[in-house]
Amino acid sequence: MEKSILENLKKTKNYYDGISEGYSKLYHNEQILKINKVIDYFPERGLFLDFGSGDGVINKYLGKGIEIVSFDISFNLLELNSNGKKICGNGMNLPFKDDSFDFVSSFTVLQDLPKPKRAVEEIFRVLKKNGLFFVSFLKMSKKYKIIKEKLLENFCKVYEYEEEKDIILVLKKD
Ligand SMILES: C[S@@+](CC[C@H](N)C(=O)[O-])C[C@H]1O[C@@H](n2cnc3c(N)ncnc32)[C@H](O)[C@@H]1O
């Protein structure tokens, strides 16, 4: 991997590791508002990957029939995440087989990645056919246009909601 990308990933990891203790106070309220916009589409059972899970704010909104796998680059945030299986790694290279998950979520993560298109391809790869992908990303990000284009090139749109800072989508792998 290029040196500049490695440095970028290290910077992101250090940032989120550094704010981990205060993360819930800083971000949970706004993340819960986003989750609530798509909660009606949440499944009752199946294997669910939370990509860039942070400390697992989504966990309590998932039913008992859901098996959750939380994936994040920040070890410290994962340590605070109390449910299910936890894997620390880089989202541009997922350590899962093709067609592994029934559902994937990614709330406010993609714009942090140096190569978001690569991450979208990885998410598409690990999601099963007909699986749903719940995703939000920042509208003010420089990467907004490339992310949206790449998502709509790969997935079929089920639902879209725009708010002041974010766009929230429910997508399907056909
Ligand atoms: C704004 S937080 C959102 C966390 C969580 N989705 C939520 O809604 O609270 C962004 C998350 O993406 C993770 N992240 C950033 N870059 C990543 C990467 N390359 N691979 C995996 N996770 C990454 C960060 O560590 C952080 O937990």
The ligand as a Gaussian input file, in Angstrom:
#p B3LYP/6-31G(d) Opt

LIG

0 1
 C      -17.858000       9.027000      12.675000
 S      -17.373000       7.433000      13.231000
 C      -18.886000       6.516000      13.054000
 C      -18.923000       5.301000      13.944000
 C      -20.256000       4.541000      13.961000
 N      -20.586000       4.079000      12.637000
 C      -21.339000       5.401000      14.522000
 O      -22.364000       5.596000      13.837000
 O      -21.221000       5.863000      15.652000
 C      -16.382000       6.785000      11.906000
 C      -15.830000       5.393000      12.216000
 O      -15.177000       4.872000      11.069000
 C      -14.013000       4.186000      11.480000
 N      -13.066000       4.134000      10.350000
 C      -12.478000       5.170000       9.727000
 N      -11.671000       4.730000       8.750000
 C      -11.754000       3.379000       8.749000
 C      -11.140000       2.351000       7.971000
 N      -10.270000       2.620000       6.991000
 N      -11.476000       1.071000       8.229000
 C      -12.358000       0.761000       9.219000
 N      -12.956000       1.699000      10.002000
 C      -12.650000       2.991000       9.768000
 C      -13.506000       5.039000      12.636000
 O      -12.579000       4.371000      13.457000
 C      -14.811000       5.375000      13.349000
 O      -15.163000       4.413000      14.289000

